[in-house]
Amino acid sequence: MGEATDATENKTFRRWQWREVARLARDALVAIPDVIGAGWRRDAGRRVLFVPVLLGLGIGVYFALPFEPPLWLVPGAAAIVVAWIAYRRTAGASNITAALGACAAIAAGFALAVVRAQSNDVDVLRHETKTVSIIGRVTDLEPTDRGRTRILLTVYSIEPRLREKAPT
């Protein structure tokens, strides 16, 4: 008989522990936005230091894509920046404004990478070819960090003709 009460007490104790753990976890999750918001407000003068990081994150998103994004995505990124500016003027400084600002910086970095890639008119080899004839003029020779020499060409023609544009 003593064993049954021990098992019942043990189950009750375990149930109480799980309820306490669940309550503590819920309280911690509810407090996260307030803690982040308080830190964000406290470091208001240093937020601008995150802009290059967020721009770089947007550029990294561009290079992580397995395809070349179309140029029409640039106005969408600009719309996010405009939305952030408009919301900041009406709502003032808030956690939503900060999150939208971070998204705007990431979108701006992505848009910069897309515009840069689309503005270069460079042909890229997407697969190995047996023979490619390049007719051009050497415009510059640059030493690299690895002790090699980079040859920059003004290309007049490439045979066989390449079909795709460069993502650079």
KEMIPA-802169 format. One line per 8 residues: number of its first residue (from 1); their letters; for each residue y, x, z of N, C-alpha, C. Coordinates in Angstrom, 1 decimal. Example, Ala and Ser with C-alpha at 12.3 -4.5 7.8 and 13.67 -1.06 7.14 Angstrom:
2
1) as) -5.7:13.2:7.8:-4.5:12.3:7.8:-3.3:13.2:7.8 ~ -2.2:12.8:7.1:-1.1:13.7:7.1:0.0:12.9:7.9
This chain:
168
1) mgeatdat) -1.2:0.8:0.0:0.0:0.0:0.0:1.3:0.8:0.0 ~ 1.2:2.0:0.6:2.3:2.9:0.7:2.6:3.4:-0.7 ~ 1.6:3.6:-1.5:1.8:4.1:-2.9:2.6:3.1:-3.7 ~ 2.4:1.8:-3.6:3.1:0.8:-4.4:4.6:0.8:-4.1 ~ 4.9:0.9:-2.8:6.3:0.9:-2.5:7.0:2.2:-3.0 ~ 6.3:3.3:-2.9:6.8:4.6:-3.4:7.1:4.5:-4.9 ~ 6.2:3.9:-5.7:6.4:3.8:-7.1:7.5:2.8:-7.4 ~ 7.6:1.7:-6.7:8.7:0.8:-6.9:10.0:1.4:-6.5
9) enktfrrw) 10.1:2.2:-5.4:11.3:2.8:-5.0:11.7:3.9:-6.1 ~ 10.7:4.6:-6.6:10.9:5.6:-7.6:11.5:5.0:-8.9 ~ 10.9:3.9:-9.3:11.5:3.2:-10.5:12.9:2.8:-10.3 ~ 13.1:2.2:-9.1:14.5:1.8:-8.8:15.5:2.9:-8.8 ~ 15.0:4.1:-8.2:15.9:5.2:-8.1:16.2:5.8:-9.6 ~ 15.1:5.8:-10.4:15.3:6.3:-11.8:16.2:5.3:-12.6 ~ 16.1:4.0:-12.4:16.9:3.0:-13.0:18.4:3.2:-12.6 ~ 18.6:3.5:-11.3:19.9:3.7:-10.8:20.5:5.0:-11.4
17) qwrevarl) 19.7:6.0:-11.5:20.2:7.3:-12.1:20.6:7.1:-13.6 ~ 19.8:6.4:-14.3:20.1:6.1:-15.7:21.4:5.3:-15.9 ~ 21.5:4.3:-15.0:22.8:3.5:-15.1:24.0:4.3:-14.7 ~ 23.9:5.2:-13.8:25.0:6.1:-13.4:25.3:7.1:-14.5 ~ 24.3:7.6:-15.2:24.5:8.5:-16.3:25.1:7.8:-17.4 ~ 24.7:6.6:-17.7:25.3:5.8:-18.8:26.7:5.5:-18.5 ~ 27.0:5.1:-17.2:28.4:4.8:-16.9:29.3:6.0:-17.0 ~ 28.8:7.2:-16.6:29.6:8.4:-16.7:29.8:8.8:-18.2
25) ardalvai) 28.8:8.6:-19.0:28.9:8.9:-20.4:29.9:8.0:-21.1 ~ 29.8:6.7:-20.7:30.8:5.7:-21.3:32.2:6.1:-20.9 ~ 32.4:6.4:-19.6:33.8:6.8:-19.1:34.3:8.0:-19.8 ~ 33.4:9.0:-20.1:33.8:10.2:-20.7:34.2:9.9:-22.2 ~ 33.4:9.1:-22.9:33.7:8.7:-24.3:35.0:8.0:-24.4 ~ 35.3:7.1:-23.4:36.5:6.3:-23.4:37.7:7.2:-23.2 ~ 37.5:8.2:-22.4:38.7:9.1:-22.0:39.0:10.2:-23.1 ~ 38.1:10.4:-24.0:38.3:11.5:-25.0:39.6:11.3:-25.8
33) pdvigagw) 39.9:10.1:-26.4:41.1:10.0:-27.1:42.4:10.2:-26.3 ~ 42.4:9.8:-25.0:43.5:10.1:-24.1:43.7:11.6:-23.9 ~ 42.6:12.3:-23.6:42.6:13.7:-23.4:43.1:14.4:-24.6 ~ 42.6:14.1:-25.8:43.0:14.7:-27.0:44.5:14.4:-27.3 ~ 44.9:13.2:-27.1:46.3:12.8:-27.3:47.2:13.5:-26.3 ~ 46.8:13.7:-25.1:47.7:14.4:-24.1:47.8:15.8:-24.5 ~ 46.8:16.5:-24.9:46.9:17.8:-25.4:47.7:18.0:-26.7 ~ 47.5:17.0:-27.5:48.3:17.0:-28.8:49.8:16.9:-28.5
41) rrdagrrv) 50.2:16.0:-27.6:51.6:15.8:-27.2:52.1:17.1:-26.5 ~ 51.3:17.7:-25.7:51.7:18.9:-24.9:52.0:20.1:-25.9 ~ 51.2:20.2:-27.0:51.3:21.3:-27.9:52.1:20.9:-29.1 ~ 53.0:20.0:-29.0:53.8:19.5:-30.2:54.5:20.6:-30.9 ~ 55.0:21.6:-30.2:55.7:22.7:-30.9:54.8:23.6:-31.7 ~ 53.5:23.6:-31.4:52.6:24.5:-32.1:51.7:23.8:-33.2 ~ 51.9:22.5:-33.4:51.1:21.8:-34.4:51.3:22.3:-35.8 ~ 52.5:22.8:-36.1:52.7:23.3:-37.5:51.8:24.4:-37.8
49) lfvpvllg) 51.3:25.1:-36.8:50.4:26.2:-37.1:49.0:25.8:-37.7 ~ 48.7:24.5:-37.5:47.5:24.0:-38.1:47.6:23.6:-39.5 ~ 48.8:23.6:-40.1:49.0:23.2:-41.5:48.3:24.1:-42.4 ~ 48.4:25.4:-42.3:47.6:26.3:-43.3:46.1:26.1:-43.1 ~ 45.7:25.9:-41.9:44.2:25.7:-41.7:43.8:24.4:-42.4 ~ 44.5:23.3:-42.3:44.2:22.1:-42.9:44.3:22.1:-44.4 ~ 45.3:22.8:-44.9:45.4:23.0:-46.4:44.2:23.8:-46.9 ~ 43.8:24.9:-46.1:42.6:25.6:-46.5:41.3:24.8:-46.5
57) lgigvyfa) 41.3:23.9:-45.5:40.1:22.9:-45.4:40.1:22.1:-46.7 ~ 41.2:21.6:-47.1:41.3:20.8:-48.4:40.8:21.6:-49.6 ~ 41.3:22.8:-49.6:40.9:23.7:-50.7:39.4:24.0:-50.7 ~ 38.9:24.1:-49.4:37.4:24.3:-49.3:36.6:23.1:-49.7 ~ 37.2:21.9:-49.5:36.5:20.7:-50.0:36.4:20.7:-51.5 ~ 37.5:21.2:-52.1:37.5:21.2:-53.6:36.3:22.2:-54.1 ~ 36.2:23.4:-53.5:35.2:24.3:-53.9:33.8:23.9:-53.5 ~ 33.7:23.0:-52.5:32.4:22.6:-52.1:31.8:21.5:-53.0
65) lpfepplw) 32.6:20.9:-53.8:32.2:19.8:-54.7:31.3:20.4:-55.8 ~ 30.2:19.7:-56.2:29.3:20.2:-57.2:29.8:19.9:-58.6 ~ 31.0:19.3:-58.7:31.6:18.9:-60.0:33.0:19.1:-60.0 ~ 33.6:19.1:-61.2:35.1:19.3:-61.3:35.8:18.0:-61.1 ~ 36.6:17.8:-60.1:37.2:16.5:-59.8:38.3:16.3:-60.9 ~ 38.5:15.0:-61.2:39.5:14.7:-62.3:40.9:14.9:-61.7 ~ 41.8:15.0:-62.7:43.2:15.2:-62.3:43.9:13.9:-61.7 ~ 43.3:12.8:-62.0:43.9:11.5:-61.4:43.7:11.4:-59.9
73) lvpgaaai) 43.0:12.3:-59.3:42.9:12.3:-57.8:44.1:12.8:-57.1 ~ 44.9:13.6:-57.9:46.1:14.2:-57.3:47.1:13.1:-56.8 ~ 47.4:12.0:-57.6:48.3:11.0:-57.1:47.7:10.3:-55.8 ~ 46.4:10.2:-55.7:45.8:9.6:-54.5:46.1:10.5:-53.3 ~ 46.0:11.8:-53.5:46.4:12.7:-52.4:47.8:12.6:-52.0 ~ 48.7:12.5:-53.1:50.1:12.3:-52.8:50.4:11.0:-52.1 ~ 49.6:10.0:-52.4:49.8:8.7:-51.7:49.5:8.8:-50.2 ~ 48.5:9.6:-49.9:48.2:9.8:-48.4:49.3:10.5:-47.7
81) vvawiayr) 49.9:11.5:-48.4:51.1:12.2:-47.8:52.3:11.2:-47.6 ~ 52.5:10.4:-48.6:53.6:9.4:-48.6:53.3:8.4:-47.5 ~ 52.1:8.0:-47.3:51.7:7.0:-46.3:52.0:7.6:-44.9 ~ 51.6:8.9:-44.8:51.9:9.6:-43.5:53.4:9.6:-43.2 ~ 54.2:10.0:-44.2:55.6:10.0:-43.9:56.2:8.7:-43.6 ~ 55.7:7.6:-44.3:56.2:6.3:-44.0:55.8:5.8:-42.6 ~ 54.5:6.1:-42.3:54.0:5.6:-41.0:54.7:6.4:-39.9 ~ 55.0:7.6:-40.1:55.6:8.4:-39.0:57.0:7.9:-38.8
89) rtagasni) 57.7:7.5:-39.8:59.1:7.0:-39.7:59.1:5.7:-38.9 ~ 58.1:4.8:-39.1:58.1:3.5:-38.5:57.4:3.5:-37.1 ~ 56.3:4.3:-37.0:55.6:4.3:-35.7:56.0:5.4:-34.8 ~ 56.6:6.4:-35.2:57.0:7.5:-34.4:55.7:8.4:-34.1 ~ 55.8:9.2:-33.1:54.7:10.1:-32.8:53.6:9.4:-32.0 ~ 52.4:9.4:-32.6:51.3:8.8:-31.9:50.0:9.5:-32.4 ~ 48.9:9.1:-31.8:47.6:9.8:-32.2:47.3:9.4:-33.6 ~ 47.6:8.2:-34.0:47.3:7.8:-35.4:48.1:8.6:-36.4
97) taalgaca) 49.4:8.8:-36.0:50.3:9.6:-36.9:49.8:11.0:-37.0 ~ 49.3:11.6:-35.9:48.8:12.9:-36.0:47.5:13.0:-36.9 ~ 46.6:12.0:-36.7:45.4:12.0:-37.5:45.7:11.8:-39.0 ~ 46.6:10.9:-39.3:47.1:10.7:-40.7:47.7:11.9:-41.2 ~ 48.5:12.7:-40.4:49.1:13.9:-40.8:48.1:15.0:-41.2 ~ 47.1:15.1:-40.4:46.0:16.0:-40.7:45.3:15.7:-42.0 ~ 45.0:14.4:-42.2:44.4:13.9:-43.4:45.3:14.2:-44.6 ~ 46.6:14.1:-44.4:47.6:14.3:-45.5:47.6:15.8:-45.8
105) aiaagfal) 47.5:16.7:-44.8:47.5:18.1:-45.1:46.2:18.5:-45.9 ~ 45.1:17.9:-45.5:43.8:18.2:-46.1:43.9:17.7:-47.6 ~ 44.4:16.5:-47.8:44.6:16.0:-49.1:45.5:16.8:-50.0 ~ 46.6:17.3:-49.4:47.5:18.2:-50.1:46.8:19.5:-50.5 ~ 46.0:20.1:-49.7:45.3:21.3:-50.1:44.3:21.0:-51.2 ~ 43.6:19.9:-51.1:42.7:19.5:-52.2:43.4:19.3:-53.5 ~ 44.6:18.6:-53.4:45.4:18.4:-54.6:45.9:19.7:-55.2 ~ 46.3:20.6:-54.4:46.8:21.9:-54.9:45.7:22.6:-55.6
113) avvraqsn) 44.5:22.6:-55.1:43.3:23.2:-55.8:43.0:22.6:-57.1 ~ 43.1:21.2:-57.2:42.8:20.5:-58.4:43.8:20.8:-59.5 ~ 45.1:20.8:-59.1:46.2:21.1:-60.0:46.1:22.5:-60.5 ~ 45.8:23.5:-59.6:45.7:24.9:-60.0:44.5:25.0:-61.0 ~ 43.4:24.4:-60.7:42.2:24.5:-61.6:42.5:23.9:-63.0 ~ 43.2:22.8:-63.0:43.4:22.1:-64.3:44.5:22.8:-65.1 ~ 45.4:23.5:-64.4:46.5:24.1:-65.1:46.1:25.4:-65.8 ~ 45.0:26.0:-65.4:44.5:27.2:-66.1:43.6:26.8:-67.3
121) dvdvlrhe) 43.9:27.3:-68.4:43.1:27.0:-69.6:42.2:28.2:-69.9 ~ 41.1:28.2:-69.1:40.2:29.3:-69.2:38.8:28.8:-69.5 ~ 38.1:29.5:-70.3:36.7:29.1:-70.6:35.7:29.7:-69.7 ~ 34.7:29.0:-69.3:33.7:29.5:-68.3:32.3:29.5:-68.9 ~ 31.5:30.5:-68.7:30.1:30.5:-69.1:29.4:29.7:-68.0 ~ 28.7:28.6:-68.3:28.0:27.8:-67.4:26.5:28.2:-67.3 ~ 26.0:28.9:-68.4:24.6:29.3:-68.4:24.6:30.6:-69.2 ~ 23.5:31.3:-69.0:23.3:32.6:-69.7:23.2:32.4:-71.2
129) tktvsiig) 23.8:33.3:-71.9:23.7:33.3:-73.4:23.2:34.6:-73.8 ~ 22.5:34.7:-74.9:22.0:35.9:-75.4:23.1:36.9:-75.9 ~ 24.0:36.3:-76.7:25.1:37.2:-77.3:26.4:36.3:-77.3 ~ 27.4:36.9:-76.8:28.7:36.3:-76.9:29.7:37.3:-77.5 ~ 30.3:36.9:-78.6:31.3:37.8:-79.2:32.7:37.4:-78.8 ~ 33.4:38.4:-78.2:34.8:38.1:-77.7:35.7:39.0:-78.5 ~ 36.7:38.4:-79.1:37.7:39.1:-79.8:39.0:38.9:-79.0 ~ 39.6:40.1:-78.6:40.8:40.0:-77.8:41.5:41.3:-77.6
137) rvtdlept) 42.5:41.4:-76.8:43.3:42.6:-76.5:43.2:42.8:-75.0 ~ 43.0:44.1:-74.6:43.0:44.5:-73.2:44.5:44.5:-72.8 ~ 44.8:43.7:-71.7:46.2:43.6:-71.2:46.4:44.4:-70.0 ~ 45.3:44.6:-69.2:45.5:45.3:-67.9:44.1:45.8:-67.4 ~ 44.2:46.9:-66.7:43.0:47.4:-66.0:43.3:47.5:-64.5 ~ 42.5:46.8:-63.7:42.8:46.8:-62.2:41.6:47.4:-61.5 ~ 41.8:48.3:-60.5:40.7:48.8:-59.7:40.4:47.7:-58.7 ~ 39.1:47.6:-58.3:38.7:46.6:-57.3:38.3:47.4:-56.0
145) drgrtril) 38.0:46.6:-55.0:37.7:47.2:-53.7:36.4:48.0:-53.7 ~ 35.5:47.6:-54.6:34.2:48.2:-54.7:34.1:49.4:-55.6 ~ 35.2:49.9:-56.0:35.2:51.1:-56.9:35.0:50.8:-58.4 ~ 35.1:49.6:-58.7:34.9:49.2:-60.1:36.2:48.9:-60.7 ~ 36.2:48.6:-62.0:37.5:48.3:-62.7:37.4:46.9:-63.4 ~ 38.4:46.1:-63.1:38.5:44.8:-63.7:39.3:44.9:-65.0 ~ 38.7:44.4:-66.1:39.4:44.4:-67.3:40.0:43.0:-67.6 ~ 41.3:42.9:-67.8:42.0:41.6:-68.1:42.2:41.6:-69.6
153) ltvysiep) 41.8:40.5:-70.2:41.9:40.4:-71.7:42.7:39.2:-72.1 ~ 43.4:39.4:-73.2:44.0:38.2:-73.9:43.0:37.9:-74.9 ~ 42.3:36.7:-74.8:41.2:36.4:-75.6:41.7:35.6:-76.8 ~ 41.3:36.0:-78.0:41.7:35.4:-79.2:40.6:34.4:-79.7 ~ 39.4:34.8:-79.5:38.3:33.9:-79.9:37.0:34.3:-79.1 ~ 36.1:33.3:-78.9:34.8:33.5:-78.3:33.8:32.8:-79.2 ~ 32.8:33.5:-79.6:31.7:32.9:-80.3:30.4:33.1:-79.6 ~ 29.5:32.1:-79.4:29.7:30.7:-79.6:30.8:30.1:-78.7
161) rlrekapt) 31.4:29.1:-79.2:32.6:28.4:-78.6:32.1:27.8:-77.3 ~ 32.8:28.0:-76.2:32.5:27.4:-74.9:33.1:26.0:-74.9 ~ 32.4:25.1:-74.2:32.8:23.7:-74.2:33.5:23.2:-72.9 ~ 33.4:24.0:-71.8:33.9:23.5:-70.5:35.1:24.4:-70.1 ~ 36.0:23.8:-69.3:37.2:24.5:-68.8:36.8:25.1:-67.5 ~ 37.6:26.1:-67.1:37.3:26.9:-65.8:37.8:26.1:-64.6 ~ 37.2:26.3:-63.5:37.6:25.7:-62.2:38.6:26.6:-61.5 ~ 39.0:27.7:-62.1:39.8:28.7:-61.3:41.3:28.3:-61.3
